[in-house]
Amino acid sequence: MPDTGPPLQQGPLHLGLTVPGQAEFLGVVRLAVAGLCHRLDVPLDRAEDLKMAVDEACSHCIQTLPSLQRIAIRFEMAPDCLCVRVLPQPAEGPFLSSDQPPPLGLVLMEALVDAVERLENPVGLRLTMNLPWAP
Amino acid sequence: MDIKVNTRSVLDKAHVVEVQGEIDVYTSPRVKEMINELIEQGRFNLIIDLEGVRYIDSTGLGVLIGALKKVREHEGRILLICTNPQIKKIFNITGLVKIFEIYKDEEEALKALA
């Protein structure tokens, strides 16, 4: 079994998606994010933001990790936020270097969602979108 | 491949590149190839019509930036047609709205070229 990190946070919703680490599957990822946001009544503009942020995270994995085989995407719905972990597998290589200027994709991610966190174990990114409209 | 790219000449003034679909890591090489082909043919005034584009990521933006650099070396211009609010938002976030000329339709872009 591929390592997808610690167990998901307990809550009303967890969802996982694993796609091959190939660019042609990015459309599937975007569709999944859009579908989930629709199901959760996320406003359309915020859903578009999250879709793009997740796509950029996956694109970054594909472009920087030559040995990438698959990308695990884990959605966690908390009462006040939606978190998405993007976990490249295997994560061997220069995933994100603080010595270099951030790539345009990372700049976009940081602008589109409320928080972008670099994960160390397992390596990946966690994107958080606050849900102020949630009941 | 979820992308269509058509090119046509307009009044000998410019070439229009009509893109339809989603521009991402997978599809952006096709867009880049078509634009580069025109530049190699000496077409340095390009109108890139993004009205049929539903999505563009940072790779797609990179293609547009690369093309702009190339045409500017020949005193050319790239004019974008885009009214999609989500795509315009991406140009705003990245600051590219200050670098690219963005118009609402082909007529307006052609007037700007005159």
gemmi code that builds the backbone of each chain (N, CA, C; Angstrom):
import gemmi

chains = {
    "A": [
        ("MET", (0.849, -1.199, 0.000), (0.000, 0.000, 0.000), (0.880, 1.243, 0.000)),
        ("PRO", (0.590, 2.235, -0.850), (1.358, 3.473, -0.815), (1.121, 4.234, 0.483)),
        ("ASP", (2.166, 4.939, 0.942), (2.051, 5.719, 2.174), (1.260, 6.989, 1.888)),
        ("THR", (0.141, 7.158, 2.522), (-0.660, 8.372, 2.303), (-0.694, 9.238, 3.555)),
        ("GLY", (0.238, 8.958, 4.481), (0.319, 9.833, 5.642), (-0.556, 9.364, 6.778)),
        ("PRO", (-0.615, 10.186, 7.823), (-1.398, 9.805, 8.997), (-2.885, 9.710, 8.658)),
        ("PRO", (-3.644, 9.027, 9.540), (-5.064, 8.874, 9.255), (-5.745, 10.224, 9.103)),
        ("LEU", (-6.776, 10.256, 8.314), (-7.495, 11.503, 8.108), (-8.173, 11.940, 9.396)),
        ("GLN", (-8.314, 13.236, 9.526), (-8.993, 13.801, 10.688), (-10.433, 13.274, 10.735)),
        ("GLN", (-10.877, 12.958, 11.928), (-12.260, 12.502, 12.068), (-13.192, 13.675, 11.783)),
        ("GLY", (-14.214, 13.437, 11.078), (-15.141, 14.520, 10.758), (-16.244, 13.985, 9.893)),
        ("PRO", (-17.082, 14.860, 9.439), (-18.224, 14.388, 8.657), (-17.848, 13.883, 7.277)),
        ("LEU", (-16.656, 14.259, 6.802), (-16.345, 13.827, 5.438), (-14.846, 13.635, 5.226)),
        ("HIS", (-14.478, 12.517, 4.675), (-13.117, 12.301, 4.175), (-13.276, 11.729, 2.779)),
        ("LEU", (-12.389, 12.121, 1.932), (-12.456, 11.595, 0.567), (-11.037, 11.465, 0.056)),
        ("GLY", (-10.762, 10.401, -0.637), (-9.427, 10.199, -1.181), (-9.478, 9.898, -2.660)),
        ("LEU", (-8.463, 10.366, -3.351), (-8.364, 10.121, -4.795), (-6.892, 9.909, -5.099)),
        ("THR", (-6.572, 8.857, -5.799), (-5.185, 8.650, -6.214), (-5.159, 8.556, -7.728)),
        ("VAL", (-4.312, 9.380, -8.330), (-4.236, 9.387, -9.797), (-2.799, 9.099, -10.225)),
        ("PRO", (-2.616, 8.556, -11.423), (-1.250, 8.382, -11.928), (-0.559, 9.746, -12.005)),
        ("GLY", (0.734, 9.745, -11.802), (1.477, 11.005, -11.817), (1.776, 11.475, -13.224)),
        ("GLN", (0.740, 11.616, -14.002), (0.884, 12.033, -15.405), (-0.053, 13.196, -15.700)),
        ("ALA", (0.431, 14.103, -16.541), (-0.307, 15.348, -16.794), (-1.708, 15.099, -17.341)),
        ("GLU", (-1.906, 14.025, -18.089), (-3.221, 13.810, -18.699), (-4.319, 13.522, -17.674)),
        ("PHE", (-3.938, 13.281, -16.421), (-4.955, 13.018, -15.402), (-5.327, 14.257, -14.598)),
        ("LEU", (-4.710, 15.393, -14.918), (-5.029, 16.622, -14.180), (-6.494, 17.023, -14.370)),
        ("GLY", (-7.023, 16.754, -15.552), (-8.433, 17.066, -15.807), (-9.350, 16.271, -14.879)),
        ("VAL", (-8.955, 15.041, -14.576), (-9.749, 14.201, -13.663), (-9.732, 14.808, -12.261)),
        ("VAL", (-8.552, 15.290, -11.861), (-8.421, 15.907, -10.535), (-9.324, 17.151, -10.453)),
        ("ARG", (-9.283, 17.962, -11.501), (-10.100, 19.191, -11.487), (-11.586, 18.849, -11.418)),
        ("LEU", (-11.980, 17.820, -12.168), (-13.385, 17.397, -12.129), (-13.787, 16.936, -10.735)),
        ("ALA", (-12.884, 16.188, -10.077), (-13.179, 15.674, -8.736), (-13.339, 16.826, -7.745)),
        ("VAL", (-12.451, 17.814, -7.831), (-12.542, 18.960, -6.908), (-13.842, 19.727, -7.168)),
        ("ALA", (-14.151, 19.941, -8.448), (-15.375, 20.670, -8.783), (-16.605, 19.912, -8.282)),
        ("GLY", (-16.594, 18.592, -8.459), (-17.731, 17.776, -8.022), (-17.907, 17.819, -6.516)),
        ("LEU", (-16.801, 17.712, -5.793), (-16.868, 17.746, -4.331), (-17.370, 19.116, -3.850)),
        ("CYS", (-16.838, 20.174, -4.438), (-17.258, 21.520, -4.039), (-18.749, 21.722, -4.306)),
        ("HIS", (-19.198, 21.170, -5.423), (-20.627, 21.283, -5.741), (-21.453, 20.575, -4.673)),
        ("ARG", (-20.968, 19.384, -4.297), (-21.681, 18.588, -3.287), (-21.721, 19.309, -1.941)),
        ("LEU", (-20.662, 20.082, -1.662), (-20.564, 20.773, -0.367), (-21.126, 22.198, -0.419)),
        ("ASP", (-21.733, 22.548, -1.548), (-22.302, 23.896, -1.705), (-21.272, 25.004, -1.549)),
        ("VAL", (-20.057, 24.724, -1.972), (-19.032, 25.775, -1.963), (-19.384, 26.756, -3.087)),
        ("PRO", (-19.374, 28.060, -2.801), (-19.685, 29.017, -3.871), (-18.783, 28.807, -5.084)),
        ("LEU", (-19.334, 29.061, -6.252), (-18.651, 28.729, -7.499), (-17.264, 29.374, -7.616)),
        ("ASP", (-17.153, 30.631, -7.228), (-15.849, 31.295, -7.380), (-14.805, 30.674, -6.462)),
        ("ARG", (-15.232, 30.279, -5.249), (-14.287, 29.643, -4.323), (-13.951, 28.223, -4.793)),
        ("ALA", (-14.931, 27.565, -5.393), (-14.685, 26.222, -5.938), (-13.654, 26.302, -7.065)),
        ("GLU", (-13.763, 27.325, -7.901), (-12.796, 27.508, -8.995), (-11.399, 27.755, -8.421)),
        ("ASP", (-11.339, 28.535, -7.341), (-10.049, 28.813, -6.698), (-9.411, 27.522, -6.175)),
        ("LEU", (-10.230, 26.721, -5.494), (-9.683, 25.482, -4.927), (-9.259, 24.526, -6.037)),
        ("LYS", (-10.068, 24.460, -7.080), (-9.752, 23.586, -8.223), (-8.391, 23.965, -8.798)),
        ("MET", (-8.179, 25.250, -8.951), (-6.909, 25.686, -9.530), (-5.746, 25.432, -8.580)),
        ("ALA", (-5.969, 25.669, -7.283), (-4.888, 25.469, -6.311), (-4.466, 23.993, -6.268)),
        ("VAL", (-5.451, 23.093, -6.272), (-5.127, 21.655, -6.239), (-4.428, 21.253, -7.538)),
        ("ASP", (-4.916, 21.765, -8.638), (-4.296, 21.481, -9.943), (-2.842, 21.964, -9.954)),
        ("GLU", (-2.605, 23.150, -9.410), (-1.233, 23.683, -9.392), (-0.331, 22.815, -8.506)),
        ("ALA", (-0.873, 22.347, -7.386), (-0.086, 21.481, -6.502), (0.292, 20.184, -7.227)),
        ("CYS", (-0.678, 19.607, -7.921), (-0.410, 18.364, -8.665), (0.564, 18.626, -9.815)),
        ("SER", (0.373, 19.746, -10.510), (1.264, 20.091, -11.631), (2.694, 20.226, -11.138)),
        ("HIS", (2.822, 20.844, -9.954), (4.163, 21.029, -9.394), (4.831, 19.667, -9.140)),
        ("CYS", (4.058, 18.726, -8.626), (4.591, 17.365, -8.395), (5.073, 16.771, -9.726)),
        ("ILE", (4.230, 16.888, -10.744), (4.536, 16.281, -12.050), (5.778, 16.912, -12.670)),
        ("GLN", (5.920, 18.219, -12.487), (7.022, 18.926, -13.147), (8.341, 18.815, -12.403)),
        ("THR", (8.288, 18.539, -11.093), (9.544, 18.564, -10.327), (10.034, 17.183, -9.890)),
        ("LEU", (9.180, 16.181, -9.930), (9.584, 14.869, -9.416), (9.668, 13.852, -10.552)),
        ("PRO", (10.871, 13.607, -11.056), (11.001, 12.715, -12.207), (10.558, 11.281, -11.925)),
        ("SER", (10.681, 10.852, -10.661), (10.321, 9.459, -10.371), (8.871, 9.314, -9.905)),
        ("LEU", (8.092, 10.381, -10.067), (6.705, 10.355, -9.591), (5.916, 9.234, -10.262)),
        ("GLN", (5.200, 8.480, -9.440), (4.351, 7.417, -10.002), (2.876, 7.753, -9.874)),
        ("ARG", (2.529, 8.304, -8.730), (1.110, 8.651, -8.521), (1.009, 9.814, -7.536)),
        ("ILE", (-0.159, 10.395, -7.490), (-0.415, 11.488, -6.548), (-1.652, 11.115, -5.747)),
        ("ALA", (-1.469, 11.114, -4.431), (-2.612, 10.855, -3.551), (-3.184, 12.206, -3.123)),
        ("ILE", (-4.478, 12.350, -3.269), (-5.136, 13.603, -2.890), (-6.176, 13.254, -1.827)),
        ("ARG", (-6.023, 13.889, -0.678), (-6.895, 13.556, 0.455), (-7.681, 14.794, 0.878)),
        ("PHE", (-8.970, 14.692, 0.837), (-9.843, 15.808, 1.222), (-10.337, 15.566, 2.649)),
        ("GLU", (-10.285, 16.587, 3.464), (-10.804, 16.503, 4.834), (-11.742, 17.687, 5.055)),
        ("MET", (-12.946, 17.371, 5.417), (-13.934, 18.430, 5.651), (-14.105, 18.610, 7.141)),
        ("ALA", (-13.712, 19.754, 7.651), (-13.956, 20.106, 9.053), (-15.124, 21.090, 9.063)),
        ("PRO", (-15.668, 21.382, 10.260), (-16.841, 22.272, 10.278), (-16.570, 23.634, 9.641)),
        ("ASP", (-15.344, 24.110, 9.794), (-15.089, 25.475, 9.325), (-14.100, 25.561, 8.174)),
        ("CYS", (-13.619, 24.426, 7.699), (-12.663, 24.499, 6.585), (-12.625, 23.196, 5.789)),
        ("LEU", (-12.123, 23.328, 4.598), (-11.884, 22.161, 3.741), (-10.385, 22.094, 3.491)),
        ("CYS", (-9.771, 20.965, 3.896), (-8.329, 20.805, 3.709), (-8.084, 19.764, 2.623)),
        ("VAL", (-7.096, 20.026, 1.806), (-6.734, 19.071, 0.760), (-5.244, 18.801, 0.887)),
        ("ARG", (-4.897, 17.527, 1.089), (-3.476, 17.158, 1.099), (-3.120, 16.566, -0.256)),
        ("VAL", (-2.053, 17.065, -0.832), (-1.572, 16.564, -2.118), (-0.232, 15.893, -1.847)),
        ("LEU", (-0.202, 14.575, -2.021), (0.966, 13.803, -1.598), (1.567, 13.040, -2.782)),
        ("PRO", (2.713, 13.498, -3.276), (3.357, 12.782, -4.383), (3.978, 11.486, -3.891)),
        ("GLN", (3.930, 10.451, -4.744), (4.480, 9.149, -4.346), (5.250, 8.525, -5.501)),
        ("PRO", (6.505, 8.161, -5.389), (7.352, 8.554, -4.261), (7.751, 10.008, -4.405)),
        ("ALA", (8.143, 10.607, -3.285), (8.503, 12.029, -3.298), (10.017, 12.165, -3.262)),
        ("GLU", (10.669, 11.599, -4.250), (12.139, 11.645, -4.291), (12.573, 12.735, -5.251)),
        ("GLY", (13.201, 13.771, -4.712), (13.670, 14.840, -5.588), (13.442, 16.204, -4.960)),
        ("PRO", (13.805, 17.247, -5.706), (13.687, 18.611, -5.159), (12.259, 19.115, -5.255)),
        ("PHE", (11.425, 18.698, -4.316), (9.997, 19.020, -4.415), (9.758, 20.528, -4.286)),
        ("LEU", (10.229, 21.092, -3.187), (10.115, 22.540, -3.010), (11.375, 23.020, -2.312)),
        ("SER", (12.101, 23.902, -2.952), (13.336, 24.392, -2.354), (13.124, 25.829, -1.907)),
        ("SER", (13.529, 26.101, -0.661), (13.379, 27.478, -0.171), (14.519, 28.360, -0.669)),
        ("ASP", (15.520, 27.741, -1.333), (16.657, 28.516, -1.849), (16.302, 29.245, -3.148)),
        ("GLN", (15.222, 28.815, -3.769), (14.880, 29.391, -5.074), (13.603, 30.216, -4.954)),
        ("PRO", (13.410, 31.164, -5.875), (12.159, 31.916, -5.826), (10.978, 30.963, -6.018)),
        ("PRO", (9.858, 31.251, -5.360), (8.730, 30.323, -5.503), (8.234, 30.299, -6.940)),
        ("PRO", (7.909, 29.122, -7.439), (7.371, 29.049, -8.800), (6.017, 29.754, -8.868)),
        ("LEU", (5.658, 30.171, -10.086), (4.399, 30.900, -10.289), (3.203, 30.109, -9.743)),
        ("GLY", (3.272, 28.801, -9.906), (2.176, 27.953, -9.427), (1.977, 28.070, -7.922)),
        ("LEU", (3.078, 28.171, -7.176), (2.981, 28.295, -5.720), (2.418, 29.665, -5.338)),
        ("VAL", (2.826, 30.677, -6.070), (2.296, 32.028, -5.836), (0.770, 32.010, -6.025)),
        ("LEU", (0.345, 31.339, -7.075), (-1.093, 31.235, -7.344), (-1.813, 30.486, -6.222)),
        ("MET", (-1.230, 29.345, -5.815), (-1.853, 28.559, -4.742), (-2.048, 29.416, -3.504)),
        ("GLU", (-0.998, 30.156, -3.148), (-1.058, 30.948, -1.919), (-2.083, 32.076, -2.020)),
        ("ALA", (-2.317, 32.532, -3.239), (-3.308, 33.593, -3.417), (-4.734, 33.047, -3.458)),
        ("LEU", (-4.878, 31.818, -3.886), (-6.215, 31.287, -4.133), (-6.875, 30.635, -2.917)),
        ("VAL", (-6.040, 30.074, -2.018), (-6.628, 29.445, -0.829), (-6.136, 30.172, 0.423)),
        ("ASP", (-6.701, 29.814, 1.564), (-6.389, 30.570, 2.779), (-5.054, 30.176, 3.396)),
        ("ALA", (-4.599, 28.958, 3.157), (-3.288, 28.552, 3.691), (-2.689, 27.460, 2.824)),
        ("VAL", (-1.386, 27.563, 2.627), (-0.636, 26.498, 1.939), (0.491, 26.090, 2.865)),
        ("GLU", (0.509, 24.809, 3.229), (1.515, 24.325, 4.180), (2.335, 23.233, 3.511)),
        ("ARG", (3.640, 23.335, 3.682), (4.511, 22.282, 3.149), (4.576, 21.148, 4.164)),
        ("LEU", (4.332, 19.940, 3.743), (4.363, 18.792, 4.644), (5.684, 18.058, 4.480)),
        ("GLU", (6.197, 17.553, 5.594), (7.499, 16.871, 5.561), (7.355, 15.354, 5.573)),
        ("ASN", (6.410, 14.857, 6.337), (6.312, 13.411, 6.485), (4.855, 12.961, 6.489)),
        ("PRO", (4.335, 12.510, 5.388), (4.980, 12.398, 4.087), (5.069, 13.772, 3.401)),
        ("VAL", (5.980, 13.835, 2.425), (6.195, 15.088, 1.700), (4.954, 15.439, 0.876)),
        ("GLY", (4.607, 16.687, 0.914), (3.457, 17.124, 0.116), (3.053, 18.533, 0.471)),
        ("LEU", (1.845, 18.858, 0.105), (1.305, 20.186, 0.380), (-0.081, 20.032, 0.984)),
        ("ARG", (-0.397, 20.896, 1.935), (-1.763, 20.916, 2.453), (-2.362, 22.288, 2.147)),
        ("LEU", (-3.471, 22.259, 1.463), (-4.169, 23.496, 1.099), (-5.414, 23.589, 1.965)),
        ("THR", (-5.615, 24.738, 2.546), (-6.785, 24.914, 3.406), (-7.640, 26.061, 2.905)),
        ("MET", (-8.918, 25.778, 2.801), (-9.860, 26.833, 2.418), (-10.881, 26.970, 3.536)),
        ("ASN", (-10.953, 28.148, 4.111), (-11.942, 28.384, 5.163), (-13.341, 28.405, 4.565)),
        ("LEU", (-14.297, 28.005, 5.372), (-15.676, 27.910, 4.881), (-16.573, 28.830, 5.710)),
        ("PRO", (-16.446, 30.130, 5.525), (-17.242, 31.043, 6.350), (-18.727, 30.965, 6.060)),
        ("TRP", (-19.086, 30.380, 4.922), (-20.510, 30.284, 4.568), (-21.168, 29.039, 5.137)),
        ("ALA", (-20.346, 28.156, 5.799), (-20.897, 26.894, 6.309), (-21.921, 27.175, 7.413)),
        ("PRO", (-22.982, 26.364, 7.509), (-24.016, 26.610, 8.526), (-23.484, 26.375, 9.936)),
    ],
    "B": [
        ("MET", (-6.902, 14.943, -26.673), (-6.362, 16.152, -26.049), (-7.470, 17.204, -25.991)),
        ("ASP", (-7.732, 17.737, -24.814), (-8.850, 18.646, -24.628), (-8.462, 20.078, -24.957)),
        ("ILE", (-7.967, 20.278, -26.168), (-7.584, 21.632, -26.571), (-7.699, 21.742, -28.092)),
        ("LYS", (-8.168, 22.896, -28.539), (-8.199, 23.150, -29.987), (-7.533, 24.491, -30.209)),
        ("VAL", (-6.634, 24.544, -31.184), (-5.954, 25.803, -31.488), (-6.072, 26.044, -32.987)),
        ("ASN", (-6.694, 27.157, -33.367), (-6.805, 27.530, -34.773), (-6.142, 28.886, -34.968)),
        ("THR", (-5.536, 29.057, -36.120), (-4.920, 30.359, -36.396), (-5.442, 30.884, -37.726)),
        ("ARG", (-5.527, 32.205, -37.829), (-5.939, 32.836, -39.093), (-5.373, 34.246, -39.138)),
        ("SER", (-5.203, 34.709, -40.382), (-4.667, 36.050, -40.585), (-5.836, 37.043, -40.633)),
        ("VAL", (-5.620, 38.238, -40.107), (-6.663, 39.264, -40.146), (-6.102, 40.523, -40.787)),
        ("LEU", (-6.659, 40.873, -41.932), (-6.337, 42.133, -42.619), (-4.831, 42.382, -42.766)),
        ("ASP", (-4.057, 41.326, -42.864), (-2.600, 41.419, -42.978), (-1.941, 42.159, -41.801)),
        ("LYS", (-2.724, 42.453, -40.782), (-2.188, 43.213, -39.658), (-1.698, 42.291, -38.554)),
        ("ALA", (-2.401, 41.204, -38.394), (-2.118, 40.340, -37.247), (-2.577, 38.913, -37.529)),
        ("HIS", (-2.142, 38.051, -36.685), (-2.646, 36.680, -36.722), (-3.454, 36.440, -35.451)),
        ("VAL", (-4.603, 35.817, -35.653), (-5.427, 35.481, -34.495), (-5.186, 34.015, -34.145)),
        ("VAL", (-4.941, 33.759, -32.876), (-4.798, 32.382, -32.386), (-6.015, 32.121, -31.497)),
        ("GLU", (-6.906, 31.275, -31.987), (-8.111, 30.961, -31.203), (-7.873, 29.671, -30.435)),
        ("VAL", (-7.996, 29.766, -29.130), (-7.759, 28.588, -28.285), (-9.079, 28.196, -27.634)),
        ("GLN", (-9.373, 26.906, -27.684), (-10.591, 26.412, -27.040), (-10.251, 25.218, -26.168)),
        ("GLY", (-10.729, 25.246, -24.943), (-10.496, 24.107, -24.058), (-9.825, 24.532, -22.776)),
        ("GLU", (-9.021, 23.624, -22.219), (-8.355, 23.882, -20.945), (-6.849, 23.871, -21.177)),
        ("ILE", (-6.169, 24.914, -20.705), (-4.711, 24.989, -20.897), (-4.044, 24.612, -19.577)),
        ("ASP", (-3.402, 23.453, -19.571), (-2.694, 23.006, -18.370), (-1.371, 22.365, -18.776)),
        ("VAL", (-0.735, 21.666, -17.843), (0.574, 21.062, -18.123), (0.499, 20.116, -19.326)),
        ("TYR", (-0.649, 19.464, -19.472), (-0.798, 18.480, -20.542), (-1.006, 19.136, -21.897)),
        ("THR", (-1.825, 20.192, -21.928), (-2.218, 20.772, -23.217), (-1.379, 21.980, -23.636)),
        ("SER", (-0.673, 22.601, -22.690), (0.048, 23.839, -23.039), (1.144, 23.630, -24.107)),
        ("PRO", (1.790, 22.446, -24.199), (2.777, 22.283, -25.275), (2.178, 22.483, -26.670)),
        ("ARG", (0.912, 22.102, -26.856), (0.242, 22.269, -28.152), (0.046, 23.765, -28.462)),
        ("VAL", (-0.359, 24.515, -27.445), (-0.563, 25.960, -27.627), (0.781, 26.626, -27.927)),
        ("LYS", (1.797, 26.229, -27.175), (3.139, 26.784, -27.361), (3.650, 26.516, -28.780)),
        ("GLU", (3.432, 25.298, -29.230), (3.893, 24.900, -30.562), (3.243, 25.769, -31.645)),
        ("MET", (1.943, 25.979, -31.540), (1.228, 26.770, -32.547), (1.689, 28.222, -32.544)),
        ("ILE", (1.871, 28.778, -31.358), (2.307, 30.185, -31.266), (3.737, 30.310, -31.788)),
        ("ASN", (4.595, 29.386, -31.383), (5.999, 29.441, -31.834), (6.114, 29.314, -33.352)),
        ("GLU", (5.246, 28.499, -33.930), (5.234, 28.329, -35.384), (4.982, 29.670, -36.073)),
        ("LEU", (4.003, 30.408, -35.556), (3.680, 31.716, -36.138), (4.847, 32.687, -35.976)),
        ("ILE", (5.460, 32.671, -34.810), (6.579, 33.596, -34.558), (7.751, 33.255, -35.494)),
        ("GLU", (7.983, 31.966, -35.669), (9.062, 31.542, -36.579), (8.778, 31.956, -38.023)),
        ("GLN", (7.497, 32.090, -38.362), (7.123, 32.541, -39.710), (7.172, 34.069, -39.828)),
        ("GLY", (7.574, 34.728, -38.768), (7.692, 36.189, -38.801), (6.414, 36.912, -38.448)),
        ("ARG", (5.477, 36.209, -37.830), (4.229, 36.863, -37.385), (4.454, 37.355, -35.960)),
        ("PHE", (4.653, 38.648, -35.830), (5.002, 39.186, -34.515), (3.876, 39.967, -33.849)),
        ("ASN", (2.762, 40.138, -34.559), (1.579, 40.747, -33.936), (0.512, 39.671, -33.816)),
        ("LEU", (0.304, 39.220, -32.608), (-0.624, 38.109, -32.402), (-1.772, 38.527, -31.500)),
        ("ILE", (-2.967, 38.132, -31.922), (-4.145, 38.299, -31.068), (-4.499, 36.900, -30.579)),
        ("ILE", (-4.380, 36.689, -29.297), (-4.676, 35.353, -28.757), (-6.060, 35.402, -28.117)),
        ("ASP", (-6.975, 34.672, -28.741), (-8.374, 34.692, -28.308), (-8.596, 33.585, -27.272)),
        ("LEU", (-8.801, 34.023, -26.041), (-8.983, 33.057, -24.944), (-10.466, 32.895, -24.584)),
        ("GLU", (-11.355, 33.382, -25.441), (-12.783, 33.310, -25.107), (-13.291, 31.869, -24.978)),
        ("GLY", (-12.650, 30.957, -25.689), (-13.077, 29.560, -25.607), (-12.310, 28.771, -24.552)),
        ("VAL", (-11.508, 29.473, -23.772), (-10.691, 28.775, -22.757), (-11.451, 28.747, -21.434)),
        ("ARG", (-11.652, 27.552, -20.944), (-12.404, 27.396, -19.686), (-11.471, 27.437, -18.484)),
        ("TYR", (-10.173, 27.165, -18.731), (-9.240, 27.045, -17.601), (-7.826, 27.296, -18.102)),
        ("ILE", (-7.051, 28.032, -17.328), (-5.633, 28.197, -17.663), (-4.832, 28.135, -16.365)),
        ("ASP", (-3.742, 27.388, -16.374), (-2.920, 27.279, -15.163), (-1.603, 28.031, -15.365)),
        ("SER", (-0.692, 27.885, -14.424), (0.561, 28.652, -14.484), (1.413, 28.247, -15.691)),
        ("THR", (1.268, 27.010, -16.141), (2.018, 26.585, -17.328), (1.518, 27.342, -18.555)),
        ("GLY", (0.207, 27.504, -18.634), (-0.384, 28.256, -19.741), (0.048, 29.710, -19.691)),
        ("LEU", (0.079, 30.272, -18.496), (0.550, 31.655, -18.355), (2.001, 31.748, -18.813)),
        ("GLY", (2.779, 30.713, -18.469), (4.193, 30.681, -18.872), (4.345, 30.689, -20.393)),
        ("VAL", (3.459, 29.982, -21.075), (3.494, 29.958, -22.552), (3.246, 31.363, -23.094)),
        ("LEU", (2.265, 32.056, -22.515), (1.943, 33.410, -22.982), (3.098, 34.374, -22.698)),
        ("ILE", (3.707, 34.239, -21.526), (4.833, 35.112, -21.169), (6.013, 34.870, -22.122)),
        ("GLY", (6.280, 33.594, -22.400), (7.375, 33.244, -23.317), (7.142, 33.828, -24.701)),
        ("ALA", (5.896, 33.743, -25.163), (5.561, 34.270, -26.487), (5.711, 35.787, -26.507)),
        ("LEU", (5.289, 36.437, -25.438), (5.389, 37.898, -25.370), (6.854, 38.338, -25.445)),
        ("LYS", (7.709, 37.621, -24.714), (9.155, 37.944, -24.751), (9.677, 37.840, -26.180)),
        ("LYS", (9.269, 36.772, -26.861), (9.780, 36.540, -28.225), (9.317, 37.618, -29.194)),
        ("VAL", (8.034, 37.978, -29.163), (7.554, 38.975, -30.143), (8.116, 40.360, -29.826)),
        ("ARG", (8.344, 40.627, -28.556), (8.889, 41.946, -28.189), (10.305, 42.126, -28.725)),
        ("GLU", (11.034, 41.019, -28.874), (12.383, 41.103, -29.459), (12.307, 41.644, -30.884)),
        ("HIS", (11.138, 41.511, -31.505), (10.936, 41.976, -32.888), (9.944, 43.142, -32.923)),
        ("GLU", (9.817, 43.812, -31.810), (8.884, 44.934, -31.673), (7.449, 44.547, -32.009)),
        ("GLY", (7.117, 43.316, -31.706), (5.751, 42.848, -31.928), (4.920, 42.985, -30.667)),
        ("ARG", (3.667, 42.602, -30.813), (2.745, 42.706, -29.671), (1.898, 41.450, -29.548)),
        ("ILE", (1.490, 41.192, -28.322), (0.497, 40.139, -28.104), (-0.693, 40.778, -27.416)),
        ("LEU", (-1.849, 40.621, -28.034), (-3.080, 41.161, -27.474), (-3.978, 39.979, -27.120)),
        ("LEU", (-4.488, 40.006, -25.926), (-5.342, 38.896, -25.497), (-6.806, 39.316, -25.566)),
        ("ILE", (-7.654, 38.370, -25.953), (-9.100, 38.583, -25.854), (-9.590, 37.684, -24.728)),
        ("CYS", (-10.131, 38.305, -23.717), (-10.573, 37.522, -22.562), (-11.613, 38.290, -21.764)),
        ("THR", (-12.764, 37.651, -21.561), (-13.786, 38.266, -20.704), (-14.163, 37.340, -19.545)),
        ("ASN", (-13.600, 36.142, -19.524), (-13.919, 35.187, -18.452), (-13.387, 35.731, -17.115)),
        ("PRO", (-14.285, 35.989, -16.152), (-13.848, 36.607, -14.896), (-12.811, 35.777, -14.134)),
        ("GLN", (-12.954, 34.452, -14.164), (-12.005, 33.607, -13.423), (-10.604, 33.711, -14.033)),
        ("ILE", (-10.535, 33.740, -15.360), (-9.227, 33.834, -16.016), (-8.642, 35.234, -15.817)),
        ("LYS", (-9.499, 36.251, -15.892), (-9.010, 37.612, -15.650), (-8.488, 37.745, -14.214)),
        ("LYS", (-9.138, 37.044, -13.318), (-8.695, 37.071, -11.914), (-7.261, 36.519, -11.780)),
        ("ILE", (-6.965, 35.467, -12.539), (-5.625, 34.871, -12.504), (-4.592, 35.874, -13.035)),
        ("PHE", (-4.960, 36.611, -14.065), (-4.050, 37.644, -14.590), (-3.846, 38.753, -13.560)),
        ("ASN", (-4.883, 39.045, -12.806), (-4.772, 40.071, -11.766), (-3.879, 39.600, -10.620)),
        ("ILE", (-4.118, 38.382, -10.141), (-3.354, 37.839, -9.012), (-1.859, 37.822, -9.322)),
        ("THR", (-1.549, 37.416, -10.544), (-0.144, 37.248, -10.917), (0.504, 38.564, -11.370)),
        ("GLY", (-0.302, 39.607, -11.483), (0.236, 40.890, -11.940), (0.399, 40.958, -13.452)),
        ("LEU", (-0.001, 39.894, -14.142), (0.192, 39.860, -15.595), (-0.750, 40.824, -16.315)),
        ("VAL", (-1.747, 41.304, -15.590), (-2.671, 42.269, -16.181), (-1.932, 43.561, -16.561)),
        ("LYS", (-0.783, 43.780, -15.895), (0.006, 44.983, -16.204), (0.914, 44.762, -17.416)),
        ("ILE", (1.138, 43.517, -17.754), (2.075, 43.194, -18.834), (1.334, 42.935, -20.144)),
        ("PHE", (0.184, 42.291, -20.023), (-0.569, 41.941, -21.232), (-1.651, 42.981, -21.531)),
        ("GLU", (-1.880, 43.191, -22.813), (-3.007, 44.015, -23.242), (-4.202, 43.066, -23.361)),
        ("ILE", (-5.242, 43.353, -22.621), (-6.405, 42.459, -22.624), (-7.632, 43.221, -23.138)),
        ("TYR", (-8.293, 42.635, -24.140), (-9.442, 43.285, -24.760), (-10.656, 42.378, -24.694)),
        ("LYS", (-11.835, 42.995, -24.900), (-13.061, 42.194, -24.754), (-13.427, 41.452, -26.031)),
        ("ASP", (-12.983, 41.948, -27.194), (-13.275, 41.224, -28.437), (-12.234, 41.572, -29.513)),
        ("GLU", (-12.367, 40.879, -30.629), (-11.383, 41.022, -31.703), (-11.393, 42.434, -32.292)),
        ("GLU", (-12.584, 43.000, -32.394), (-12.716, 44.338, -32.967), (-11.909, 45.349, -32.141)),
        ("GLU", (-12.048, 45.251, -30.839), (-11.336, 46.163, -29.943), (-9.819, 45.946, -30.036)),
        ("ALA", (-9.425, 44.683, -30.141), (-7.990, 44.371, -30.249), (-7.423, 44.908, -31.559)),
        ("LEU", (-8.192, 44.763, -32.641), (-7.718, 45.267, -33.943), (-7.617, 46.797, -33.942)),
        ("LYS", (-8.536, 47.446, -33.274), (-8.479, 48.908, -33.158), (-7.202, 49.323, -32.434)),
        ("ALA", (-6.852, 48.560, -31.410), (-5.650, 48.876, -30.635), (-4.383, 48.686, -31.465)),
        ("LEU", (-4.474, 47.806, -32.444), (-3.302, 47.544, -33.298), (-3.155, 48.607, -34.396)),
        ("ALA", (-4.248, 49.297, -34.683), (-4.257, 50.235, -35.816), (-3.294, 51.403, -35.581)),
    ],
}
model = gemmi.Model(1)
for chain_id, residues in chains.items():
    chain = gemmi.Chain(chain_id)
    for i, (resn, *xyz) in enumerate(residues, 1):
        res = gemmi.Residue()
        res.name, res.seqid = resn, gemmi.SeqId(i, " ")
        for name, pos in zip(("N", "CA", "C"), xyz):
            atom = gemmi.Atom()
            atom.name, atom.element = name, gemmi.Element(name[0])
            atom.pos, atom.b_iso = gemmi.Position(*pos), 0.0
            res.add_atom(atom)
        chain.add_residue(res)
    model.add_chain(chain)
structure = gemmi.Structure()
structure.add_model(model)
structure.setup_entities()
